[in-house]
């Protein structure tokens, strides 16, 4: 338990309904609710723009420079603002109107993305990339914090399932469409389409009704310096929440470890298809299919999560999800490709259950006024871990070989995730935890 009443989650009364049990709803039925539909549409549009950038930006940089090192440098530039600015971005998400904050960030990204095709030098792309990354860093915590508030406690798991389904579909459709556009017209037109994606949230959020408790809390009477005077103290509260709330601490640690899987699914998978399986001209297609099966599993897993959670309970749903990386062990035996596709599908399916479960626990464990800062700090730590582990996979995979690397990553993450939840006290806290008051 936490001694600080600001950070402590309110215990759930014995007769209180568990989340989603009082009024279970299908994922698609949520779209009939105008406010949720607006928030979902805004996140879908911005997510599509971000997914398209993941394809277009590296190819643009490589086409201009021919340097893999500069491609990696721009990738690092896109990650660092999210890490460095996490406390400030989280504070803004908690102190300002989140709807207006997202609109401002998306407007900035829209303008900057529109300028990218005109960039002729790598330094120009780097400057624009920094600005785009700043918009990402500001928008993401506000988007995450709005979902539990707009959905409400009874619809949180279905709402998170809907978000996960949408992201899975975007991961399948948008990169494929982007690759086709770039193959026929080059990377430039892809950025025009990305700019259109950032127009979508501006219209979707125009009529979003923000719950009264989430409106700007800045005290105008304090003058222009009012926000800055309390900034350091309030940013410290967000960091302290991540460090001291067991559920948040455990989920953050386990998700940082899971980035080993993210690195392996990209770096190690390329080596696996190119060198281990020696597929030659079919290697790129096999890699793409592995990614597609993983994303397809994530979509179907998210669609099933709400119903399964009602039957077996969220702790079991989360436990199954956290054991999912063990499916990577299949690669150790270099089985036929259909077996690999099935293992990747199962990994994506179970990962959706883990993501939905821990997002629900995060939303319940963190008081409303701290969610922006907690989501920002959590996201920054996970992004930092991803950057480190992508680099580690690039070193380890050639040394150990792709099959053994996959197996070790599966064992480390599949067993280490639950162990981290136990060591951080998250498992014990989950048994006694209920939704916190807004």
C-alpha positions in Angstrom: 0.0 0.0 0.0 1.1 3.6 -0.6 1.2 6.0 2.3 0.7 9.1 0.1 -3.0 9.6 -0.3 -2.5 11.5 -3.6 -1.0 8.4 -5.2 -2.9 5.7 -3.4 -5.6 3.9 -5.5 -9.0 3.9 -3.8 -10.0 0.3 -2.7 -13.0 -1.1 -4.4 -16.0 -1.8 -2.2 -16.9 -5.5 -1.9 -20.2 -5.0 -3.7 -18.9 -2.7 -6.5 -19.2 -4.1 -10.0 -15.9 -5.1 -11.6 -15.0 -3.2 -14.8 -17.0 -4.3 -17.8 -19.0 -6.8 -15.8 -21.9 -4.6 -15.0 -22.7 -3.7 -18.6 -20.6 -5.8 -21.1 -20.6 -4.4 -24.6 -19.1 -5.6 -27.8 -16.2 -3.7 -29.2 -17.9 -2.5 -32.3 -21.0 -1.4 -30.4 -18.8 1.3 -28.8 -18.8 3.2 -32.1 -22.5 3.9 -31.7 -21.5 6.3 -28.9 -20.7 9.6 -30.6 -18.0 10.8 -28.1 -16.1 7.5 -28.1 -16.4 7.4 -31.9 -14.8 10.8 -32.2 -11.9 9.9 -29.9 -11.4 6.6 -31.8 -11.5 8.3 -35.2 -8.9 10.9 -34.0 -6.6 8.2 -32.8 -7.1 6.1 -35.9 -6.2 9.0 -38.2 -3.1 10.0 -36.3 -2.0 6.4 -35.9 -2.3 5.9 -39.7 -0.1 9.0 -40.2 2.5 7.7 -37.7 2.5 4.2 -39.4 3.0 5.7 -42.8 6.0 7.7 -41.5 7.7 4.6 -40.2 7.9 3.5 -43.9 8.4 6.8 -45.7 11.0 8.5 -43.4 13.7 5.8 -43.5 13.3 5.4 -47.3 13.5 9.1 -47.9 16.6 9.5 -45.8 18.3 6.5 -47.5 17.3 7.8 -51.0 19.0 11.1 -50.2 22.1 9.8 -48.5 22.6 6.1 -49.2 23.7 5.9 -45.5 22.3 3.3 -43.1 23.9 5.2 -40.3 22.0 8.3 -41.1 18.8 6.3 -41.2 19.5 5.1 -37.7 20.3 8.7 -36.7 16.9 10.0 -37.8 15.2 7.1 -36.1 17.0 8.1 -32.9 16.0 11.7 -33.4 12.3 10.6 -33.6 12.6 8.7 -30.3 14.7 11.1 -28.1 12.0 13.8 -27.7 9.6 11.3 -26.3 12.2 10.3 -23.7 13.5 13.7 -22.8 10.2 15.6 -22.8 8.2 12.9 -21.0 7.8 14.8 -17.7 6.8 18.1 -19.4 4.4 16.4 -21.9 2.8 14.5 -19.1 2.4 17.7 -17.0 0.7 19.5 -20.0 -1.6 16.5 -20.5 -2.7 16.8 -16.8 -2.9 20.6 -16.5 -4.3 21.7 -19.9 -7.4 20.7 -21.9 -6.4 17.4 -23.5 -8.6 17.9 -26.5 -7.0 21.2 -27.4 -3.5 19.9 -26.6 -4.0 17.1 -29.2 -5.4 19.5 -31.8 -2.4 21.8 -31.3 0.1 18.9 -31.6 -1.6 17.5 -34.7 -1.7 20.9 -36.3 2.0 21.2 -35.8 2.7 17.8 -37.2 0.5 18.5 -40.2 2.5 21.6 -41.1 5.9 20.0 -40.6 5.0 16.8 -42.5 3.8 18.9 -45.4 7.3 20.5 -45.5 9.3 17.2 -45.5 9.1 16.5 -49.3 10.7 19.9 -49.9 13.7 19.0 -47.8 16.9 18.6 -49.9 19.5 18.2 -47.1 19.7 15.8 -44.3 19.9 18.6 -41.7 16.6 19.9 -42.9 15.0 16.5 -42.5 16.6 16.3 -39.0 15.1 19.6 -38.0 11.6 18.6 -39.3 11.9 15.2 -37.6 12.6 16.9 -34.3 9.5 19.0 -34.7 7.4 16.0 -35.7 8.7 14.0 -32.7 7.8 16.9 -30.4 4.3 16.7 -31.6 4.2 13.0 -31.0 5.6 13.4 -27.5 2.9 15.9 -26.6 0.0 14.2 -28.3 0.5 10.6 -27.1 0.1 11.0 -23.3 -3.0 13.1 -23.8 -4.5 10.5 -26.2 -3.8 7.7 -23.7 -5.1 9.6 -20.7 -8.4 10.5 -22.5 -9.4 6.9 -23.3 -10.3 5.7 -19.7 -11.9 9.1 -19.0 -14.1 9.2 -22.0 -15.0 5.5 -22.0 -15.8 5.3 -18.2 -15.0 2.4 -16.0 -17.7 0.0 -17.3 -16.5 0.3 -20.8 -12.8 0.5 -20.3 -11.8 -3.0 -21.5 -14.0 -2.9 -24.6 -12.6 0.6 -25.4 -9.0 -0.6 -25.0 -9.9 -3.6 -27.2 -11.2 -1.3 -29.9 -8.0 0.8 -29.8 -5.9 -2.4 -30.0 -7.9 -3.8 -32.9 -7.6 -0.5 -34.8 -3.8 -0.3 -34.2 -3.5 -3.9 -35.4 -5.4 -3.2 -38.6 -3.3 -0.1 -39.2 -0.1 -2.0 -38.7 -1.2 -4.4 -41.5 -2.8 -2.1 -44.0 -0.9 1.2 -43.8 2.7 -0.1 -44.2 1.5 -2.3 -47.2 -0.3 0.7 -48.8 2.7 3.0 -48.1 5.1 0.5 -49.6 3.0 0.4 -52.8 2.8 4.2 -53.0 6.6 4.6 -52.5 7.4 1.9 -55.0 5.4 3.7 -57.7 5.9 7.3 -56.9 8.8 7.6 -54.4 8.6 8.6 -50.7 7.5 12.2 -51.4 3.8 11.6 -52.1 3.6 9.4 -48.9 4.2 12.5 -46.8 1.4 14.3 -48.6 -0.9 11.5 -47.6 0.5 11.5 -44.1 -0.4 15.2 -43.8 -4.0 14.4 -44.8 -4.0 11.8 -42.0 -3.3 14.6 -39.5 -6.2 16.6 -40.8 -8.6 13.8 -39.7 -8.1 14.3 -36.0 -8.8 18.1 -36.3 -12.3 17.3 -37.5 -12.9 14.3 -35.3 -11.9 16.2 -32.1 -13.9 19.4 -33.0 -17.0 18.1 -31.2 -15.4 15.8 -28.6 -17.0 16.4 -25.2 -14.3 16.4 -22.6 -15.5 15.4 -19.1 -15.7 18.4 -16.8 -13.1 17.1 -14.5 -10.6 17.1 -17.4 -10.9 20.7 -18.4 -8.0 23.0 -17.9 -6.9 23.3 -14.3 -4.6 26.2 -14.7 -5.4 28.9 -12.2 -5.5 32.1 -14.3 -5.3 34.1 -11.1 -1.8 32.8 -10.5 -0.6 34.8 -13.6 1.5 33.6 -16.5 4.1 32.0 -14.2 1.5 30.0 -12.4 2.0 26.8 -14.4 5.8 27.0 -14.2 5.9 27.7 -10.5 4.4 24.2 -9.7 5.9 22.4 -12.7 8.9 20.8 -11.0 6.8 19.6 -8.1 4.1 18.2 -10.3 6.5 16.5 -12.7 8.1 14.9 -9.7 4.7 13.5 -8.7 4.3 11.8 -12.0 7.8 10.2 -11.7 7.1 9.2 -8.1 3.8 7.6 -9.2 5.7 5.3 -11.7 8.2 4.5 -9.0 5.9 3.8 -6.1 2.6 2.4 -7.4 3.3 -1.3 -7.7 1.1 -2.0 -10.7 2.6 0.9 -12.7 6.1 -0.1 -11.6 5.6 -3.7 -12.5 4.0 -3.0 -15.9 6.6 -0.5 -16.8 9.5 -2.9 -16.0 7.9 -5.8 -17.9 7.0 -3.7 -20.9 10.6 -2.4 -21.0 11.8 -6.1 -21.1 9.2 -6.9 -23.8 11.1 -4.5 -26.1 13.5 -7.4 -26.6 10.7 -9.0 -28.5 10.1 -5.9 -30.5 13.8 -5.8 -31.5 13.8 -9.5 -32.4 10.7 -9.2 -34.5 12.5 -6.8 -36.8 16.3 -7.3 -36.6 16.4 -11.0 -35.9 13.5 -11.8 -38.2 15.4 -10.2 -41.1 18.4 -12.3 -40.5 16.2 -15.4 -40.0 14.5 -15.1 -43.4 17.7 -14.0 -45.2 20.3 -16.3 -43.8 18.8 -19.0 -41.6 16.1 -20.1 -44.0 18.0 -18.9 -47.1 14.9 -17.9 -48.9 16.8 -15.6 -51.3 14.2 -13.7 -53.4 11.4 -14.9 -51.2 13.0 -13.6 -48.0 11.3 -10.1 -48.1 7.9 -11.6 -48.7 8.4 -14.1 -45.8 9.4 -11.3 -43.5 6.4 -9.3 -44.5 4.1 -12.3 -43.9 5.6 -12.8 -40.5 4.7 -9.2 -39.6 1.3 -9.6 -41.1 0.5 -12.8 -39.1 1.7 -11.1 -35.9 -0.5 -8.1 -36.6 -3.5 -10.3 -37.6 -3.2 -12.2 -34.4 -3.2 -8.9 -32.5 -6.4 -7.9 -34.2 -8.3 -11.1 -33.5 -6.9 -11.3 -29.9 -8.2 -7.8 -29.2 -11.6 -8.7 -30.6 -11.8 -11.7 -28.3 -10.3 -10.0 -25.2 -13.4 -8.4 -23.8 -15.5 -11.6 -23.9 -12.7 -13.8 -22.6 -12.0 -11.3 -19.8 -15.6 -11.8 -18.6 -15.2 -15.5 -18.5 -11.8 -16.1 -17.0 -11.1 -12.8 -15.4 -8.5 -10.1 -16.2 -5.6 -11.6 -14.1 -5.7 -14.9 -16.1 -6.1 -12.9 -19.4 -2.9 -11.0 -18.5 -1.1 -14.1 -17.4 -1.7 -15.8 -20.7 -0.6 -12.6 -22.6 2.6 -12.3 -20.7 3.6 -16.0 -21.5 3.1 -15.3 -25.2 6.8 -14.7 -26.0 7.4 -18.4 -25.4 6.0 -19.0 -28.9 9.3 -17.6 -30.2 10.9 -20.9 -29.1 9.4 -22.5 -32.3 12.1 -20.6 -34.3 14.9 -22.6 -32.6 14.0 -25.7 -34.6 13.7 -23.9 -38.0 10.4 -25.5 -38.8 8.5 -24.9 -42.1 7.3 -21.4 -42.7 3.6 -22.2 -41.9 4.7 -23.2 -38.4 6.5 -19.9 -38.0 3.5 -18.0 -39.2 1.3 -19.8 -36.7 3.7 -19.0 -33.9 3.8 -15.3 -34.8 0.0 -15.3 -35.0 -0.2 -16.8 -31.5 2.3 -14.3 -30.2 0.3 -11.4 -31.6 -3.0 -12.9 -30.3 -1.7 -13.2 -26.7 0.2 -9.9 -26.8 -3.1 -8.1 -27.4 -4.5 -9.7 -24.2 -1.4 -8.5 -22.3 -1.6 -4.9 -23.7 -5.4 -4.6 -23.0 -5.0 -6.0 -19.5 -2.1 -3.9 -18.4 -3.6 -0.7 -19.9 -6.8 -1.4 -17.9 -4.8 -1.9 -14.7 -2.8 1.3 -15.4 -6.0 3.3 -15.9 -7.5 1.9 -12.6 -4.3 2.3 -10.6 -3.5 5.9 -11.4 -5.7 8.8 -10.2 -7.1 10.9 -13.0 -5.0 14.0 -12.3 -1.8 12.0 -12.7 -2.6 9.9 -15.8 -1.0 12.2 -18.3 2.3 12.3 -16.5 2.3 8.6 -15.7 1.6 7.7 -19.4 4.3 10.0 -20.6 6.9 8.6 -18.2 5.9 5.0 -18.9 6.0 5.7 -22.7 9.4 7.3 -22.4 11.0 4.5 -20.5 9.5 1.9 -22.9 10.8 3.9 -25.9 14.3 4.2 -24.4 14.3 0.4 -23.8 13.2 -0.1 -27.4 16.1 2.0 -28.7 18.6 0.1 -26.6 17.3 -3.4 -27.4 17.1 -2.8 -31.1 20.8 -2.0 -31.0 21.4 -5.1 -28.8 19.6 -7.3 -31.3 21.8 -6.0 -34.0 24.9 -7.2 -32.0 23.6 -10.4 -30.5 21.9 -11.9 -33.6 25.0 -12.2 -35.8 26.9 -13.7 -32.8 24.4 -16.3 -31.7 22.4 -16.8 -34.9 18.8 -16.0 -35.4 17.2 -19.3 -34.1 19.1 -19.2 -30.8 18.5 -15.5 -30.4 14.7 -16.0 -30.9 14.7 -18.8 -28.3 16.6 -16.8 -25.7 14.5 -13.7 -26.2 11.3 -15.9 -25.8 12.6 -17.5 -22.6 13.9 -14.2 -21.1 10.7 -12.2 -21.8 8.2 -15.0 -21.4 9.5 -16.0 -18.0 11.0 -12.7 -17.0 7.9 -10.6 -17.5 5.9 -12.5 -14.8 8.9 -12.5 -12.5 9.2 -8.8 -12.8 5.5 -8.4 -11.9 6.1 -10.5 -8.8 9.3 -8.7 -7.8 7.8 -5.3 -8.1 4.8 -6.2 -6.0 2.4 -5.8 -9.0 0.9 -9.3 -8.7 0.0 -8.8 -5.1 -1.4 -5.4 -5.8 -3.5 -6.8 -8.6 -5.2 -9.2 -6.3 -6.5 -6.4 -4.1 -6.8 -3.5 -6.5 -10.0 -1.8 -7.6 -10.7 1.2 -9.8 -9.4 4.5 -8.5 -11.6 7.5 -8.3 -11.3 10.0 -11.1 
